[in-house]
Amino acid sequence: MIYIITTTHNSHKMLNRAVDSVLSQSYSDFVYYLIDCASTDDTREMICNYALKDNRIRVFYDNDSSNIENILPRTFSENDYICALDVNHAYDPAFLETMLQFASEHDLDIACCGSDKFGTAEEDNSTVSVDKTLVLKAEEFSTFFTEYFEFMKFTEGKLYRATLGSKCIEKNKDSLGKCKDFDDFERVSSAFQNSQRVGFFSKILHYEYANPEVITNTKKLDYFQKDNRRYEQVYKYLMQIKADCPRNIEFLLYLYMNGLEETLQTLLTKTIKDSGKIDILFEILMCPASIKLVSESQLGSHFGQYEQWTARRKQIFLTLSDWLLSREEVPDEQVERYCAIGEIAAAITETSDAWVLFKKIRVQFLMENKRYGEANTYIKELRELIPQDSEVASINYELESIMSKQSKKVAIIGVNNHGMILKQRIDQSGDEYKLIVFCDETGKNIDKYLENKKIVSLEVLTRMYKNLEIDTIIIANVCYAYRAIQNALRLLGVPEFYVVNQFYYMRDVEKGDLASELIRVDVSKPDLKYYETHVADHCNLNCKACSHYCNLVKEPKMCDLEQYHKDVRKLGDLWWNVSRLRLMGGEPLLNPELQEWIKVTREVFPAADMSVVTNGLLLGEHLAPLFEVMRNYRCVFHISAYPPIYEKREQVTALLKKHGVYGEWSGDTIPIQSFNKSVILNESYVGDPVDSWTRRKCGSTILCNFLRDGYLYPCGSGPLNYIFEDCYGVKTNQLSDTEVSKLRIDLHNTKLDGWELNNILDKPHEACRYCNPDRKIETVPWTARGKFDVPMSDWVIDC
């Protein structure tokens, strides 16, 4: 049986064509539901007349169409299908017969046919079809995405296996009965994700006609919102089916660029005030899709169209830049947006003169409005790029003169010990800084006072910043809190704020003046919660059941410093900070180049909580040069309290204190007593990844990212389990679950930005199932095993 659904609202002008196309089908075994949504014209009378003439028609009245599930039968067979037909659509007489045969032949969950769209003008006509009939299995959805994407924009022209549920054809209506935007793609993409086989029939059997009751002019000024929303929807779909490969992302950006070009052409020629155009342009260019389009460096390369697509993008933004530069006057309230748009357009078109001009306009505006801190940020950028420019030098001189006479008005986010330490340093700074207010990002202490300073919310803090009551915001908090606070300030529109390195809050650590300690947060990039990486794979202690398999590394193995240089700088391109990072091994003190690892890491991530994880046995006076680097580059030792070093704890602590190096121990009162076995060969011990992630509080208390040879792994099993497998010739799913196609991120070839990569890293993944909280825990007493005759049973549970 086939169940057909048409929803109507004041549809008397179009209803006949749609209904007649159903009733004239060559296949007759169907039930046709006509659902009227609060029509006020003669639509209801029309559908009642149809029902009187044909007993296959069922008529329902409702205020919306969200109750289809209650209308359809409660159960379906595998041979039942459902389909939708809007009132401005029609089917070819052979649609049902042909598509049912196609679906049955290939056991399809969804069968799609070609579609013709007839617009109000000839240029609005379009066709969606495939040259050759295509049948795809679920695992092929990624490969052929560019060929079937257009079919996903509308629910019509398809048969859906009824067991997929009615959600794939429901159309949410607003209070006037009109379909809400983007409903179709969300529902079709959901149906695709729940399907095992989808087919695309080459013939055109479905037609769409311009709806006179609905505004469908794609040139209206808010159409870019639809383009952006569509981009987000499609990107989400690609992520969900693991099809977010560079080729598909480029294709998606190309489609978005087409819509953007049309929108800008319409906007720039529209008869509205320039101020309105600038607001719309700013909204367009600040949306995620535009940001991605602007930043894509290889646009078109996977289609052999790099030169053509990038030239087209350049032309789009050149037109925009020319329009901006032709404006004789810009209202004060629009200047910053005007400059932001111009800087983006100039950067894309590689017109340096225009870029500099927009920067200068911004600086002058900020100075006129006494926002000297922000002006100073931009003038520094100009000084670095064009040091010989006399106008820039003059502006810089004027700005320095003004700022030298004024105290910076500071707000501290954090009513904690860190906040109090910052306040003390501000009090000691003389006239350079003046504390105005505290801010509690948790909202628990609002309107209370701390050290005679009022505690305000983030919203009030933002208002004070925009009203120039404060000009410097400092986050006084642990690294892990940066992300939430940064996101909140970013959403509130605060463009500039600072942090200080965690070292600044430690006792007995030499500190510079506050100005030299402030680190500006790059609001264009997120932070990465954590990563660890090996400096050396081998070890001098070789613990039994070592989770990094160091005692299986028979020969000294130093990790590649040059590769790490490339990797950490790429990380810096994607993330402004790493909340916590650990240089480890093996034993990192075995690597004579450890100092260089520390230096390059700190240069890229000045705010990171960085530590060297060591067993401490090699610490001594001979490492004085290393101690100096660790002190100067704000790096600490994290000492694993194994019994041999725990006995020397007092001597080690005294040594580090003498050299001004901070050390923390993994155990405060007792040494490490045992290790847990880590390799699971018995699949009955694995659990559900989401359950493991949730119950173990992964992503907050437990962090797993591992950096190795150009890849970032969400789990250390991927880059390390190969050591175990190579030694014993045993395959572990813990390794295969973190292999290339599933988990690891190719840092140097990814097309995703840091925000998008965080969406991947901050979720459970397949390897999480091995951390099942309910699995058997098998411990072994700590001992230094050595490197020879090491049995596999040291690691394998139940072995």
Salt bridges, closest charged atoms under 4 A:
ASP36 OD2 - ARG44 NE 2.57
ASP41 OD2 - HIS12 ND1 2.52
ASP42 OD1 - HIS12 ND1 3.99
ASP54 OD2 - ARG56 NH2 2.85
GLU78 OE1 - ARG161 NH1 3.56
GLU105 OE1 - HIS106 NE2 3.77
ASP107 OD1 - ARG161 NH2 2.94
ASP109 OD1 - ARG161 NE 2.77
GLU150 OE1 - LYS153 NZ 3.03
GLU156 OE2 - LYS171 NZ 3.66
GLU170 OE1 - LYS167 NZ 3.80
ASP181 OD1 - LYS226 NZ 3.63
ASP183 OD2 - ARG187 NE 3.00
ASP184 OD1 - LYS171 NZ 2.23
GLU186 OE2 - ARG229 NH2 2.58
GLU208 OE2 - HIS89 NE2 3.87
GLU213 OE2 - LYS13 NZ 3.64
GLU250 OE2 - HIS302 ND1 2.67
GLU261 OE1 - ARG312 NH2 2.67
ASP274 OD2 - ARG327 NH1 3.20
ASP279 OD1 - ARG337 NH1 3.21
GLU296 OE2 - LYS751 NZ 3.58
GLU336 OE2 - ARG371 NH1 2.79
GLU343 OE1 - LYS359 NZ 3.51
GLU343 OE2 - ARG362 NE 3.00
GLU374 OE1 - ARG371 NH2 2.85
GLU381 OE1 - LYS359 NZ 3.18
ASP389 OD2 - LYS360 NZ 3.28
GLU391 OE1 - LYS360 NZ 2.99
ASP427 OD2 - LYS423 NZ 2.62
ASP447 OD1 - LYS454 NZ 3.70
GLU451 OE1 - LYS423 NZ 3.96
GLU496 OE1 - ARG520 NE 3.19
GLU517 OE2 - ARG634 NH2 2.79
ASP522 OD2 - LYS525 NZ 3.76
ASP527 OD1 - ARG483 NE 3.03
GLU532 OE2 - HIS548 NE2 3.98
GLU532 OE1 - ARG582 NH2 3.91
ASP537 OD1 - HIS534 ND1 2.71
ASP537 OD2 - LYS557 NZ 3.44
ASP537 OD2 - ARG708 NH2 2.77
ASP567 OD1 - HIS748 NE2 2.79
GLU596 OE2 - LYS599 NZ 3.63
GLU603 OE1 - ARG569 NH2 3.63
GLU621 OE2 - LYS658 NZ 2.91
GLU621 OE1 - HIS659 NE2 2.90
GLU664 OE2 - HIS638 ND1 3.21
GLU683 OE1 - ARG769 NH1 3.47
ASP691 OD2 - ARG695 NH1 3.12
ASP709 OD2 - ARG708 NE 3.92
GLU725 OE1 - LYS731 NZ 3.65
ASP737 OD1 - LYS742 NZ 3.41
ASP737 OD2 - ARG769 NH2 2.99
GLU756 OE1 - LYS292 NZ 3.56
ASP762 OD2 - ARG483 NH1 2.36
GLU766 OE1 - ARG769 NE 3.67
ASP774 OD1 - ARG695 NH2 2.89
GLU778 OE2 - LYS677 NZ 3.01
ASP794 OD1 - ARG785 NH2 2.80
ASP798 OD1 - LYS776 NZ 2.59
